Amino acid sequence: MTQTVLITGTSSGMGRELTAQFAHRGWNVVATTRSAASRTDVHQLPGVVATDLDVTDPARARQVVAEALDRFGAIDVLINNAGFAQLGALEEIDLDGWRAQYETNVFGLVSVTRAVLPSMRTRRAGHIILMSSMIGHVSLPTMTAYASSKFAVEGVGEGLAKEVAPLGINVTIAEPAGFGTSFSSNARPAPHPIEDYEAARQAMRDFAAHSVRGDLQRSMSAIADIAGTPQPPRRLAVGSYGLEMVRGKMTELAADYDTWEHVTITT
């Protein structure tokens, strides 16, 4: 029986490539974009059903899921990919900007997941893939809002996995890093730039210029390969330089805790 995947945020980048990967594998693909205007050629591939979904609209999320279930009978895999990056130092982003970042990257992800979970619980089967980032472990200057939203995705995925494992549902947190996608062009610049943070911005530009780019096609193919498998990984890093960053963070954490353990044990 043909499996069905629902993917959010398929207009460009990783979502667009994931749509193509699953279509070429013969899956039924429910590919969502915020509007019909943002659809591309991949949405015309065989097996792909394109539909509109603003993930910040819970009622629309429930409707899209209901339509997919009515058409295909089940959603075997959900990939929460929709998201964007709000750039800027913490002080440069007003609270509305912070809220908008979390509404899409965190609450939108939660909303779509909540819409899919009842049918997966009933079937005692399913696989939920959350598109996080290696920056969900290592925050970078002028990306505080975006990074913190991905830190939240890591926490959501880790807790969700433990909640649904007894119900036969798998959860994978996918952690991409460093792809030549439309990420930068779709990012929202700092709304209130402050000159004192220009050095931080330059440090980020220098970092990006020297980062090794991952292979988008191979990375999304790796995610498609583990989708719906009996024992998928809890976390899957794609893009090798990001893994180096996270391992460095782990070493740094251990060193910090070890250095101050003499204080910790007194508390």
N, C-alpha and C positions, 0 to 999 in steps of 0.2 A: 504494500500500500504506500502511495506517495506521501512523504512527510511534508509538513507545512511549517514555514517559519514566518514570523512577523518581525519586521525590522523597522525601527524608527529612524528618521533623519537620513533619508537615502538620496537626497538631491545632489550630493557631491562627496568627494573624499572617501572615507572608509565605508560609509553607508552605501554609496554608489557601487563601490567595488564588491562589497558583501552581496549586494543584490545580484550582480553578475555572477559571482562565484556559486551561489545557491541555484540560480537559474540554469547554469551550465551543468550542475549536478542533477538536474531533473526535479528539484523540489517545487512545491507550490510556494510562491513568495508573495506575501502581503507587504508591499513596500510603501511606506508612508513618507509624505513630505508635508511641509506646512501649507503649501498651496499647489495648485495644478501648474502654475507658471514655473515652478522650480523643478519640474520633472525633466528627465533627460532621456537619451536613447535607450538606456538600459531598462527603463520602465516599459519598453515595448517588446522585451524579450519574451519568448514562450514561457508560460507558467507564472508570469509576474502580474499581479493585480495591484495597480497603483491607486492610492487613496489619500485624501487629505487628513492630516492629524497634527494639530498643535498640541503637544504633549502637556501644556499647561491647562488644557481644558479637560477635566475628568469626565464630563458627560460625553464628549466626543470620543475619548479613549474607550469608554464602555461600549459606545455604539460601533466603533471600528472592530473591536474584539467580537461583539455579537454577530456582526456581519461576516467576519472570517469564520467563526464557528458554524454559522448557518450554511456557509458555502462549502467548507472543507471538512466539517465535523470535529476537528480538533486543531489546536495550535501546539505543535510538538516542541517548538523552540521559539523563545522570545529573545530578541537582541535589542536591548535599550542602547541605542547609539546616538540619539538626538542630543545636541548640546552645542554650546558656543563658549568662547573665551572672552571675558571682560578683562582687558589689560589695564594696568596702572598700579601705582603704589596704593597701599591701604587708604592713605589720607586723600588721595586724588579721586576716589570713587565715593559718591554719595550713597546713602542708604538705599535709595531706589535702585541704583545700579547693583548693589550687593543682593538685594531681593530678587531682581530679575535674573541674576546669575544662578541663584539657588532655585528659583521657580522652574527653570528649564532643566538644569543639570541634576538636581536632586529631587525636588518634588514632582517634576514631570516624570522622571524615572520611576518614582514610587507609585505615581498614579497609574501608569500603564501596567506596571507589575501587579498592582492590586486588581486591575481589570482582568488580567489573564489568570491569576492564581486560582479562582474558584473552579474553573474547568479542569485545570491540572490536578487540583486536589481530588476532584471527583474521579478522574481517571487513574489517580495515583501514578502519574507519569508526567514528564516534562523536563525541559532544560531551559533555564534562564541565564542569559549571558549579559552581564553589565559591562559596558565599555567605560572603563576607568582610564587610568593613565599612569605611567611611571611617576608623573608629577603628583599622583595621589599618595606618594611616599616621601617625595623630596620637593619641597616648595622652592620656588625661584623668585628673585627680585622682580617686581612689577607684574607678577602673576599670582599675587596672593589670593585674590578672589577666586580665580579659576582653580588654582591648586587646592584651596580649602574645600571647594565643592567636590573635587575628586577624592580628597581625604574622606569626605562624607560618604561618597559612593563606596569606598573601600569598607567603611564600617557597616553600611547598609548590606552590602553583599555578604560580608562575613557573618553577620547575625542572621540574615535571611537563610543562608545555607544551612545553618544549624537548626533553624526552625522547620525547614521543609524536607530535610534529609529523611526523617522517619516516614514521610508521606510519598516517598519514591520520586521526589523532584530534585534535580541537580542544579547547582548554581556555579557558574564560572565568572570570575572577575578578570576580564581581559585588560591588559595594561600595555597599550601601544606607546611608542616614543619615536619622535624624529622622522616624520614622513613629509614628502614634498606634496602635500595636499593643499586645499584652499583654506586650511586652518587659519593662517595669518591674515589672508584677505577677508575672511569672515569674522575675525576678531574685532571687538569693539575697543577703540582707543580710549585712553584715559580721558574722562569728560572734563576734568579740571586739572590740567598739567601744572606741576609746581617745579620750578627750575632746580630746586635743591635735589630733586630725584633724578636729574639727568644722568648722573654718574651710574645710578642703578640701571637706568634704561640702556646705557651704553654697555654695561657689563652683560646684560641679557643679550644684546645684539652680538657682542663678541662671542658669547657662549653658543648662540645659534649658528653663527658663521663657521664654527669649528666642530660642530656636532656631526657625527656620521649619520647619514640618512638611511633609514630602513627601507626595505623593499615592500611597497604597499601591497602589490599583488600577492607576493608570497606570504605576507603576514595575514592578510584577510583569508587566503586559502587555508592557512593553518587553523584559523578560527572556524572556518566552515568545516574542516576535516573533523574537529572534535565535537561539533554540534550534534546533539542527540545521541552521542555514544554512551554506552552503559556506565563508564567510569571516567568522566571528563576531569581535567584538573580543576582544583579550586581557584588557582590563579594561573594565568598564561601570559608571560611577558613576550611581546613582539617588538623587535627593534633593539639591537644588542647594546647600544650605548646606554639605554635606559636601565638595563639590568646592572651595568657597572655602577651607575649612580645609586641604585638602591642598595647594592652590596656595600658601597662606601658609607651610606647612611646607617646601615646596620652596624658597621664597625665603629662609627662615630657614637652611636647610641650606647653600645657596650662600653666604650671608653668613658663616656660621661657618667654612666651609672657606677662603673667600677671606681672612678676617681672620687666620687662623692658618697660611696657606700658607708664610709665611716660616720658620715652625718646621718644617712638614712637609717642605720641600725639604732641610732639613739632616739628615733622618733616613733 
